[in-house]
Amino acid sequence: MPKRQLWLLEGATLAASVALILSLFCVSAIQTFIVRSGQGAAVVSAVLVDLANSDRASNMVGGLTVNPVLTAAAQAKADDMAAKGYFAHVSPDGRDSWYWFKQAGYSFSYAGENLAVDFSDSADVERAWMNSPTHHDNLLDPHFTEIGIALAWGTFEGHATTFVVQMFGTPAETAEVASIQEVATPLDATETAVATTQPAGANVLGASVDEGAQAGALTADISTTAAPPIGAVTRYAPPWGLMATSPKTMLRYAFYAIGFLVLLALLLTTGLELRWHHRRAFVTAACLLVFMSAVFVVADYAVFTEPVLADTLPGLDQ
């Protein structure tokens, strides 16, 4: 092939690669906007449930079933944080975690709450939770059989953000709410709230509760469907859900694939021989990889946000 035609082909390939990289960046930015706008809240919640159940199945822990009442409690808490601009287990007006369980009408024997803020990627949040020893313990706690996850959009510390509330529960055997036993108060939102109505003897940490405020009976239409057996995974999100709600993760994997193809093309073209006439190929490949890395850094800084997680406290120890 004449040298001029070869250069034109290389130029067209380089231009197409740059266009592909920028297109992927734009798609990820649009995905992030959709996730943050609330239009995909139901899918995001379902994906987070699926990710939690997948991790539990991988660790031989029974799966969690979605309880609409628990989801309503999580939504009420998320909406309250978004409306009042706080990130904590206890609201500025003194409403603790268990207030939302009570308001929704969820009576429990065990319950827990995780909080996160600055959410933009489902897979990223789950990965961060599993990499946190305390979150890891809470997500894999075998006491919990049900889950409810909700998102809300508001302002925190002067910037628009997404709040995530993850509530775990084990429904009480009766509709009567027992007094909450052995709890503590996490003053920092980087700790999670855990409570039990089981008799004293359990080593439980969580938000403090005024037992008098919990006295009396609460009636609730609570789903008592047994949790999926160990190893079983119930899917709540559509097949495309993970890709649609994980823009940062998908962009990262797409760039990995492009980088692999660039290196493969370099190998086929030069055999990785450091010869002078191969300099254009090496320079082109290096420029593409640097450009792609720069685009991801810009996306990570300007588009995506790192989730701020609520680390859990030690779990239950019967």
FENVEN-V400806 format. One record per pair of residues at least 12 apart in sequence whose ideal C-beta (glycine too) atoms are under 10 Angstrom apart, sorted by the first residue. I is the first residue (numbers start at 1). J is the second residue. Records with the same first field share a line. If there is no record, write none. Layout:
I: J ; J
//
This chain:
6: 280
7: 280
10: 269 ; 280 ; 281 ; 284
11: 284
13: 265 ; 284 ; 288
14: 284 ; 285 ; 287 ; 288 ; 291
17: 258 ; 261 ; 262 ; 265 ; 284 ; 285 ; 287 ; 288 ; 291 ; 292
18: 287 ; 288 ; 291 ; 292 ; 295
20: 254 ; 258 ; 292
21: 251 ; 254 ; 255 ; 258 ; 288 ; 291 ; 292 ; 294 ; 295 ; 296
22: 291 ; 292 ; 295
23: 254
24: 247 ; 250 ; 251 ; 254 ; 255 ; 258 ; 292 ; 295 ; 296 ; 299
25: 251 ; 254 ; 255 ; 292 ; 295 ; 296 ; 298 ; 299 ; 303
26: 299 ; 303
27: 247 ; 250 ; 251 ; 254
28: 120 ; 121 ; 246 ; 247 ; 248 ; 249 ; 250 ; 251 ; 252 ; 254 ; 295 ; 296 ; 299 ; 303 ; 304
29: 247 ; 251 ; 299 ; 302 ; 303 ; 304
30: 247 ; 303
31: 120 ; 121 ; 243 ; 244 ; 245 ; 246 ; 247 ; 248 ; 250 ; 251 ; 303
32: 120 ; 121 ; 245 ; 247 ; 248 ; 251 ; 299 ; 303 ; 304 ; 305
33: 120 ; 247 ; 303
34: 244 ; 245 ; 247
35: 119 ; 120 ; 121 ; 122 ; 151 ; 162 ; 244 ; 245 ; 246 ; 247
36: 119 ; 120 ; 151 ; 153 ; 160 ; 161 ; 162 ; 305
37: 153 ; 162
38: 151 ; 152 ; 153 ; 162
40: 122 ; 151 ; 241 ; 244 ; 245
41: 75 ; 78 ; 149 ; 150 ; 151 ; 152 ; 153 ; 162 ; 245
42: 71 ; 150 ; 151 ; 236 ; 237 ; 241
43: 122 ; 236 ; 237 ; 238 ; 240 ; 241 ; 242 ; 244 ; 245
44: 119 ; 121 ; 122 ; 125 ; 149 ; 150 ; 151 ; 162 ; 164 ; 237 ; 241 ; 244 ; 245 ; 246
45: 66 ; 71 ; 74 ; 75 ; 122 ; 147 ; 148 ; 149 ; 150 ; 151 ; 164 ; 165 ; 166 ; 236 ; 237 ; 241 ; 245
46: 66 ; 122 ; 149 ; 235 ; 236 ; 237 ; 238 ; 241 ; 242 ; 245
47: 122 ; 123 ; 125 ; 126 ; 149 ; 235 ; 236 ; 237 ; 238 ; 241 ; 242 ; 243 ; 244 ; 245 ; 246
48: 116 ; 119 ; 122 ; 123 ; 125 ; 126 ; 129 ; 147 ; 149 ; 150 ; 151 ; 164 ; 166 ; 236 ; 237 ; 241 ; 245
49: 63 ; 64 ; 65 ; 66 ; 71 ; 147 ; 148 ; 149 ; 166 ; 234 ; 235 ; 236 ; 237
50: 63 ; 122 ; 126 ; 233 ; 234 ; 235 ; 236 ; 237 ; 241 ; 242
51: 122 ; 123 ; 125 ; 126 ; 127 ; 129 ; 130 ; 139 ; 237 ; 241 ; 242 ; 245 ; 246
52: 64 ; 114 ; 126 ; 129 ; 130 ; 139 ; 140 ; 144 ; 147 ; 149 ; 166 ; 168
53: 65 ; 66 ; 139 ; 147 ; 227 ; 228 ; 232 ; 233 ; 234 ; 235 ; 236
54: 126 ; 233 ; 235 ; 242
55: 126 ; 127 ; 129 ; 130 ; 136 ; 139 ; 140 ; 233
56: 139 ; 140 ; 141 ; 142 ; 144 ; 147 ; 227 ; 228 ; 230 ; 231 ; 232 ; 233
57: 228 ; 229 ; 230 ; 231 ; 232 ; 233 ; 234
58: 130 ; 140 ; 231 ; 233
59: 130 ; 136 ; 139 ; 140 ; 142 ; 230
60: 140 ; 142 ; 230 ; 231
61: 139 ; 140 ; 141 ; 142 ; 144 ; 227 ; 230 ; 231
62: 142 ; 144 ; 145 ; 226 ; 227 ; 228 ; 229 ; 230 ; 231 ; 232
63: 145 ; 147 ; 227 ; 228 ; 229 ; 230 ; 231 ; 232 ; 233 ; 234
64: 139 ; 141 ; 144 ; 145 ; 146 ; 147 ; 148 ; 149 ; 168 ; 169 ; 227 ; 228 ; 234
65: 145 ; 146 ; 147 ; 223 ; 224 ; 225 ; 226 ; 227 ; 228 ; 234 ; 236
66: 146 ; 147 ; 148 ; 149 ; 223 ; 225 ; 234 ; 236
67: 104 ; 106 ; 145 ; 146 ; 147 ; 148 ; 167 ; 169 ; 171 ; 222 ; 223 ; 224 ; 225
68: 104 ; 106 ; 148 ; 221 ; 222 ; 223
69: 101 ; 104 ; 105 ; 106 ; 107 ; 146 ; 148 ; 167 ; 169 ; 171 ; 220 ; 221 ; 222 ; 223
70: 100 ; 101 ; 104 ; 106 ; 108 ; 111 ; 146 ; 147 ; 148 ; 149 ; 150 ; 166 ; 167 ; 168 ; 169 ; 171 ; 222 ; 223
71: 104 ; 106 ; 146 ; 147 ; 148 ; 149 ; 150 ; 165 ; 167
72: 100 ; 103 ; 104 ; 105 ; 106 ; 148 ; 150 ; 167
73: 97 ; 98 ; 99 ; 100 ; 101 ; 102 ; 103 ; 104 ; 105 ; 106 ; 111 ; 113 ; 148 ; 150 ; 165 ; 167 ; 169
74: 100 ; 101 ; 104 ; 113 ; 114 ; 147 ; 148 ; 149 ; 150 ; 151 ; 152 ; 164 ; 165 ; 166 ; 167 ; 168
75: 100 ; 104 ; 148 ; 149 ; 150 ; 151 ; 152 ; 165 ; 167
76: 95 ; 99 ; 100 ; 101 ; 103 ; 104 ; 150 ; 152 ; 165
77: 89 ; 91 ; 95 ; 97 ; 99 ; 100 ; 101 ; 103 ; 104 ; 113 ; 115 ; 148 ; 150 ; 152 ; 163 ; 165 ; 167
78: 100 ; 115 ; 149 ; 150 ; 151 ; 152 ; 153 ; 154 ; 162 ; 163 ; 164 ; 165 ; 166 ; 167
79: 100 ; 150 ; 151 ; 152 ; 153 ; 154 ; 163 ; 165
80: 92 ; 93 ; 95 ; 99 ; 100 ; 152 ; 154 ; 163 ; 165
81: 115 ; 117 ; 152 ; 154 ; 156 ; 161 ; 163 ; 164 ; 165 ; 189
82: 117 ; 151 ; 152 ; 153 ; 154 ; 155 ; 156 ; 160 ; 161 ; 162 ; 163
83: 152 ; 154 ; 155
84: 154 ; 155 ; 156
85: 154 ; 155 ; 156 ; 157 ; 158 ; 161 ; 163
86: 117 ; 154 ; 156 ; 157 ; 163 ; 189
87: 115 ; 116 ; 117 ; 118 ; 156 ; 157 ; 161 ; 163 ; 188 ; 189 ; 190 ; 308 ; 310
88: 115 ; 186 ; 187 ; 188 ; 189 ; 190 ; 191 ; 207 ; 310
89: 113 ; 114 ; 115 ; 185 ; 186 ; 187 ; 188 ; 189 ; 191 ; 192 ; 193 ; 206 ; 207 ; 208 ; 310
90: 185 ; 186 ; 187 ; 189 ; 193 ; 207 ; 208
94: 210
96: 113 ; 183 ; 185 ; 193 ; 195 ; 206 ; 207 ; 208 ; 209 ; 210 ; 213
97: 111 ; 112 ; 113 ; 115 ; 165 ; 167 ; 183 ; 185 ; 186 ; 192 ; 193 ; 194 ; 195 ; 206 ; 207 ; 208 ; 209
98: 111 ; 113 ; 177 ; 180 ; 183 ; 193 ; 195 ; 206 ; 207 ; 208 ; 209 ; 210 ; 213 ; 214
99: 207 ; 209 ; 210 ; 213 ; 214
100: 113 ; 165 ; 167
101: 113 ; 148 ; 167 ; 169 ; 177 ; 180 ; 195 ; 209 ; 214 ; 218 ; 220
102: 177 ; 209 ; 213 ; 214 ; 218 ; 220
103: 218
104: 148 ; 167 ; 218 ; 220 ; 222
105: 175 ; 177 ; 218 ; 219 ; 220 ; 221 ; 222
106: 146 ; 148 ; 167 ; 169 ; 171 ; 172 ; 177 ; 218 ; 220 ; 222
107: 169 ; 171 ; 172 ; 173 ; 174 ; 175 ; 176 ; 177 ; 178 ; 197 ; 214 ; 217 ; 218 ; 219 ; 220 ; 222
108: 144 ; 146 ; 167 ; 168 ; 169 ; 170 ; 171 ; 172 ; 177 ; 178 ; 180 ; 195 ; 196 ; 197 ; 220 ; 222
109: 143 ; 145 ; 169 ; 170 ; 171 ; 172 ; 173 ; 174 ; 177 ; 178 ; 195 ; 196 ; 197 ; 198
110: 141 ; 143 ; 144 ; 145 ; 146 ; 168 ; 169 ; 170 ; 171 ; 172 ; 194 ; 195 ; 196 ; 197 ; 198 ; 202 ; 204 ; 206 ; 316
111: 143 ; 144 ; 146 ; 167 ; 168 ; 169 ; 170 ; 171 ; 172 ; 180 ; 193 ; 194 ; 195 ; 196 ; 197 ; 206 ; 207
112: 138 ; 139 ; 141 ; 143 ; 144 ; 147 ; 166 ; 167 ; 168 ; 169 ; 170 ; 192 ; 193 ; 194 ; 195 ; 196 ; 204 ; 205 ; 206 ; 207 ; 312 ; 313 ; 315 ; 316
113: 138 ; 165 ; 166 ; 167 ; 168 ; 169 ; 186 ; 192 ; 193 ; 194 ; 195 ; 206 ; 207 ; 310 ; 312
114: 129 ; 134 ; 135 ; 138 ; 139 ; 149 ; 164 ; 165 ; 166 ; 167 ; 168 ; 191 ; 192 ; 193 ; 194 ; 309 ; 310 ; 311 ; 312
115: 163 ; 164 ; 165 ; 166 ; 167 ; 186 ; 189 ; 190 ; 191 ; 192 ; 193 ; 308 ; 309 ; 310 ; 311
116: 128 ; 129 ; 135 ; 151 ; 162 ; 163 ; 164 ; 165 ; 166 ; 189 ; 307 ; 308 ; 309 ; 310
117: 154 ; 156 ; 157 ; 161 ; 162 ; 163 ; 164 ; 189 ; 305 ; 307 ; 308 ; 309 ; 310
118: 156 ; 157 ; 159 ; 160 ; 161 ; 162 ; 163 ; 164 ; 304 ; 305 ; 306 ; 307 ; 308 ; 309
119: 151 ; 153 ; 161 ; 162 ; 163 ; 164 ; 245 ; 305 ; 306 ; 307 ; 308 ; 309
120: 161 ; 162 ; 245 ; 246 ; 247 ; 248 ; 303 ; 304 ; 305 ; 306 ; 307
121: 245 ; 246 ; 247 ; 248 ; 249 ; 250 ; 251 ; 252 ; 304 ; 305 ; 306 ; 307
122: 164 ; 237 ; 241 ; 242 ; 243 ; 244 ; 245 ; 246 ; 247 ; 248 ; 249
123: 242 ; 243 ; 245 ; 246 ; 247 ; 248 ; 249 ; 250 ; 252 ; 253
124: 246 ; 247 ; 248 ; 249 ; 252 ; 304 ; 305 ; 306 ; 307
125: 164 ; 166 ; 245 ; 246 ; 306 ; 307 ; 309
126: 139 ; 242 ; 246 ; 249 ; 307
127: 246 ; 249 ; 307
128: 306 ; 307 ; 308 ; 309
129: 166 ; 307 ; 309 ; 310 ; 311 ; 312
131: 309
132: 190 ; 309 ; 310 ; 311 ; 312
133: 311 ; 312 ; 314
134: 190 ; 191 ; 192 ; 309 ; 310 ; 311 ; 312 ; 313 ; 314 ; 315
135: 166 ; 192 ; 309 ; 310 ; 311 ; 312
136: 312 ; 315
137: 192 ; 311 ; 312 ; 313 ; 314 ; 315 ; 316
138: 166 ; 168 ; 192 ; 194 ; 310 ; 311 ; 312 ; 313 ; 314 ; 315 ; 316
139: 166 ; 168 ; 312 ; 315
140: 315
141: 168 ; 170 ; 194 ; 312 ; 315 ; 316
142: 170 ; 227 ; 230 ; 315 ; 316
143: 168 ; 169 ; 170 ; 194 ; 196 ; 198 ; 202 ; 204 ; 315 ; 316 ; 318
144: 167 ; 168 ; 169 ; 170 ; 194 ; 227 ; 315 ; 316
145: 168 ; 169 ; 170 ; 171 ; 224 ; 225 ; 226 ; 227 ; 228
146: 167 ; 168 ; 169 ; 170 ; 171 ; 222 ; 223 ; 224 ; 225 ; 227
147: 166 ; 167 ; 168 ; 169 ; 227 ; 236
148: 165 ; 166 ; 167 ; 168 ; 169
149: 164 ; 165 ; 166 ; 167 ; 168 ; 236
150: 163 ; 164 ; 165 ; 166 ; 167
151: 163 ; 164 ; 165
152: 164 ; 165
156: 308
157: 308
159: 305
161: 305 ; 307 ; 308
162: 305 ; 307
164: 307 ; 309 ; 310
165: 310
166: 192 ; 310
167: 193
168: 192 ; 194
169: 195 ; 222
170: 196 ; 197 ; 198 ; 224 ; 227
171: 220 ; 222 ; 223 ; 224 ; 225
172: 197 ; 218 ; 220 ; 222 ; 224
173: 224
174: 217
175: 217 ; 218 ; 219 ; 220 ; 221 ; 222
176: 197 ; 216 ; 217 ; 218 ; 219
177: 197 ; 214 ; 215 ; 216 ; 217 ; 218 ; 219 ; 220
178: 196 ; 197 ; 198 ; 199 ; 211 ; 214
179: 197 ; 209 ; 210 ; 211 ; 212 ; 214 ; 215
180: 195 ; 196 ; 197 ; 198 ; 204 ; 206 ; 207 ; 208 ; 209 ; 210 ; 211 ; 213 ; 214
181: 195 ; 196 ; 197 ; 198 ; 199 ; 200 ; 201 ; 202 ; 204 ; 209 ; 211
182: 194 ; 195 ; 196 ; 198 ; 199 ; 200 ; 201 ; 202 ; 203 ; 204 ; 205 ; 206 ; 316
183: 195 ; 196 ; 204 ; 205 ; 206 ; 207 ; 208 ; 209 ; 211
184: 204 ; 205 ; 206 ; 207 ; 208 ; 313
185: 205 ; 206 ; 207 ; 208 ; 209
186: 205 ; 206 ; 207 ; 208 ; 310 ; 311 ; 312 ; 313
187: 207
188: 310 ; 311
189: 308 ; 309 ; 310 ; 311
190: 308 ; 309 ; 310 ; 311 ; 312
191: 205 ; 206 ; 207 ; 310 ; 311 ; 312 ; 313
192: 205 ; 206 ; 207 ; 309 ; 310 ; 311 ; 312 ; 313 ; 315
193: 205 ; 206 ; 207 ; 208 ; 209 ; 310 ; 312 ; 313
194: 206 ; 207 ; 312 ; 313 ; 314 ; 315 ; 316
195: 207 ; 208 ; 209
196: 316 ; 318
197: 209 ; 214
198: 316 ; 318
201: 317 ; 318
202: 316 ; 317 ; 318
203: 314 ; 315 ; 316 ; 317 ; 318
204: 313 ; 314 ; 315 ; 316 ; 317 ; 318
205: 312 ; 313 ; 314 ; 315 ; 316
206: 312 ; 313 ; 316
247: 299 ; 303 ; 304
248: 296 ; 299 ; 300 ; 303 ; 304 ; 305 ; 306
249: 304
251: 295 ; 296 ; 299 ; 300 ; 303 ; 304
252: 296 ; 299 ; 300 ; 304
254: 292 ; 296
255: 289 ; 292 ; 293 ; 295 ; 296 ; 299
256: 292
258: 288 ; 289 ; 292
259: 285 ; 288 ; 289 ; 292 ; 293
261: 288
262: 284 ; 285 ; 286 ; 288 ; 289 ; 292
263: 285 ; 288 ; 289
265: 281 ; 284 ; 285 ; 288
266: 278 ; 281 ; 282 ; 284 ; 285 ; 286 ; 288 ; 289
267: 285
268: 281
269: 281 ; 282 ; 284 ; 285
270: 282 ; 285
//
